[in-house]
Amino acid sequence: MPSHAVVVGYVSVQPFERYRAMPKSRIESFSDCVIAFAITLLILDIHLEDARTNIDNAGMIQALLALAPRFSIYVISFLICTVAWVSHHELIHDVDCVDSRLLWLNNLYLMWIAFLPFPTGLLGHYPDQPVAVALYGAVCAVTCLSSSALRWYASFGGRLMKKEIAET
């Protein structure tokens, strides 16, 4: 068996070794970008459908009030993304280094966050549809589960945590 690992980028095909780990700043930067992009996509679904050039004040107020369901779910999704970002920041702060398994779990987590704008838009357009509500809830639940898996993997046995945190 060879004594060296095949490395593609930073991802080693050998079991976790601290000296082959990726700098945690890379995962933090990438994650920040994905979450910021997801937050940006959330707002793109809020726009006036039938804005006419000769709309009066009453018509404008009515059109804006019609956006209330979309705006409400936007706020909820924005808060979910914010909680995800803060939680991720705290996890990465406590991690000493990053291995390939953590990268994959992190990308699974980010995949669900990046998907959140779709059910957000669906629920904003169809707030009374059980399928839209169920899809939104399912995506939120799976995002939470993937976050839990990420945290569990990083902290299990203190494998990736900073020494002072792993000992507590």
C-alpha positions as CSV (number, residue, x, y, z in Angstrom):
1,M,0.0,0.0,0.0
2,P,1.5,3.4,-1.0
3,S,2.5,5.7,1.8
4,H,1.2,8.8,0.0
5,A,-2.4,9.9,-0.7
6,V,-3.8,10.8,-4.1
7,V,-4.9,14.4,-3.6
8,V,-7.2,16.3,-6.0
9,G,-7.2,19.9,-4.9
10,Y,-7.5,19.7,-1.1
11,V,-9.6,16.5,-1.0
12,S,-7.6,13.5,0.1
13,V,-8.8,10.0,-0.7
14,Q,-7.1,8.7,2.5
15,P,-8.7,8.7,5.9
16,F,-8.7,12.1,7.7
17,E,-5.2,13.4,8.5
18,R,-4.9,16.8,10.1
19,Y,-1.9,17.8,8.0
20,R,-3.8,17.2,4.8
21,A,-6.8,19.3,5.9
22,M,-8.0,22.3,4.0
23,P,-7.7,25.7,5.7
24,K,-11.0,26.5,7.3
25,S,-11.0,30.0,5.8
26,R,-11.8,28.4,2.4
27,I,-14.9,26.6,3.6
28,E,-16.0,29.7,5.5
29,S,-15.6,32.0,2.5
30,F,-17.4,29.6,0.1
31,S,-20.2,29.1,2.6
32,D,-20.6,32.8,3.1
33,C,-20.9,33.3,-0.7
34,V,-23.5,30.6,-1.1
35,I,-25.7,31.8,1.8
36,A,-25.4,35.4,0.5
37,F,-26.4,34.3,-2.9
38,A,-29.4,32.4,-1.6
39,I,-30.5,35.4,0.4
40,T,-30.2,37.6,-2.7
41,L,-32.3,35.1,-4.7
42,L,-35.1,35.3,-2.1
43,I,-35.9,38.9,-3.0
44,L,-36.1,38.4,-6.7
45,D,-39.6,36.8,-6.4
46,I,-41.1,40.0,-5.0
47,H,-42.2,42.3,-7.8
48,L,-45.4,43.8,-9.0
49,E,-47.1,41.5,-11.5
50,D,-49.4,44.0,-13.2
51,A,-47.7,47.4,-12.7
52,R,-49.2,49.8,-15.2
53,T,-47.7,53.2,-16.1
54,N,-51.0,55.0,-15.3
55,I,-51.6,53.4,-11.9
56,D,-53.0,55.7,-9.2
57,N,-52.1,55.8,-5.5
58,A,-55.0,53.5,-4.5
59,G,-54.0,51.0,-7.2
60,M,-50.4,51.1,-6.1
61,I,-51.3,50.5,-2.4
62,Q,-53.6,47.6,-3.4
63,A,-50.8,46.1,-5.6
64,L,-48.3,46.4,-2.7
65,L,-50.7,44.9,-0.2
66,A,-51.2,41.9,-2.6
67,L,-47.5,41.2,-2.1
68,A,-47.9,40.6,1.6
69,P,-47.8,36.8,1.4
70,R,-44.6,36.9,-0.6
71,F,-43.0,39.5,1.6
72,S,-44.0,37.5,4.7
73,I,-42.4,34.3,3.5
74,Y,-39.4,36.3,2.3
75,V,-38.8,37.6,5.8
76,I,-39.2,34.1,7.3
77,S,-36.7,32.7,4.8
78,F,-34.3,35.6,5.3
79,L,-34.3,34.8,9.0
80,I,-33.8,31.1,8.4
81,C,-30.8,31.9,6.2
82,T,-29.5,34.3,8.8
83,V,-29.8,31.7,11.5
84,A,-28.0,29.2,9.2
85,W,-25.2,31.7,8.5
86,V,-24.7,32.5,12.2
87,S,-24.8,28.8,13.2
88,H,-22.3,28.0,10.5
89,H,-20.0,30.8,11.5
90,E,-20.0,29.6,15.1
91,L,-19.3,26.0,14.0
92,I,-16.4,27.0,11.7
93,H,-15.0,29.2,14.5
94,D,-14.9,26.2,16.8
95,V,-13.3,23.9,14.2
96,D,-9.6,23.6,14.1
97,C,-9.4,22.2,10.6
98,V,-11.5,20.8,7.8
99,D,-11.4,17.4,6.2
100,S,-13.0,16.1,3.0
101,R,-16.0,14.6,4.8
102,L,-16.8,17.9,6.4
103,L,-16.5,19.5,3.0
104,W,-19.1,17.1,1.6
105,L,-21.4,17.5,4.5
106,N,-21.0,21.3,4.3
107,N,-21.9,21.3,0.6
108,L,-25.0,19.2,1.3
109,Y,-26.0,21.8,3.9
110,L,-25.3,24.6,1.4
111,M,-27.3,22.8,-1.3
112,W,-30.4,22.9,0.8
113,I,-29.9,26.6,1.7
114,A,-29.4,27.4,-2.0
115,F,-32.6,25.6,-2.8
116,L,-34.7,27.5,-0.2
117,P,-35.6,30.4,-2.7
118,F,-37.6,27.9,-4.8
119,P,-40.1,26.8,-2.1
120,T,-40.1,30.4,-0.8
121,G,-41.3,31.7,-4.1
122,L,-43.7,28.8,-4.5
123,L,-45.2,29.5,-1.1
124,G,-45.3,33.2,-1.8
125,H,-47.3,32.7,-4.9
126,Y,-49.5,29.9,-3.5
127,P,-49.8,30.4,0.2
128,D,-53.0,28.4,0.5
129,Q,-51.7,25.3,-1.3
130,P,-50.8,22.4,1.1
131,V,-48.1,21.1,-1.4
132,A,-46.3,24.5,-1.2
133,V,-46.5,24.5,2.6
134,A,-45.3,20.9,2.8
135,L,-42.4,21.5,0.4
136,Y,-41.3,24.6,2.3
137,G,-41.4,22.7,5.6
138,A,-39.6,19.7,4.1
139,V,-36.8,21.9,2.8
140,C,-36.4,23.6,6.1
141,A,-36.4,20.3,7.9
142,V,-33.8,18.7,5.6
143,T,-31.7,21.9,5.9
144,C,-31.8,21.6,9.7
145,L,-31.0,17.9,9.5
146,S,-28.0,18.5,7.3
147,S,-26.8,21.3,9.7
148,S,-27.1,18.8,12.6
149,A,-25.1,16.2,10.6
150,L,-22.4,18.8,9.9
151,R,-22.2,19.8,13.5
152,W,-22.3,16.2,14.7
153,Y,-19.5,15.1,12.4
154,A,-17.2,18.0,13.4
155,S,-17.7,17.5,17.1
156,F,-17.9,13.7,17.4
157,G,-15.1,12.7,19.6
158,G,-13.5,16.1,19.2
159,R,-12.2,15.0,15.8
160,L,-12.1,18.5,14.2
161,M,-12.7,20.8,17.0
162,K,-10.2,23.1,18.6
163,K,-8.3,21.4,21.4
164,E,-9.8,23.6,24.1
165,I,-13.4,23.0,22.9
166,A,-12.9,19.2,22.4
167,E,-11.7,18.8,26.0
168,T,-14.9,20.4,27.4
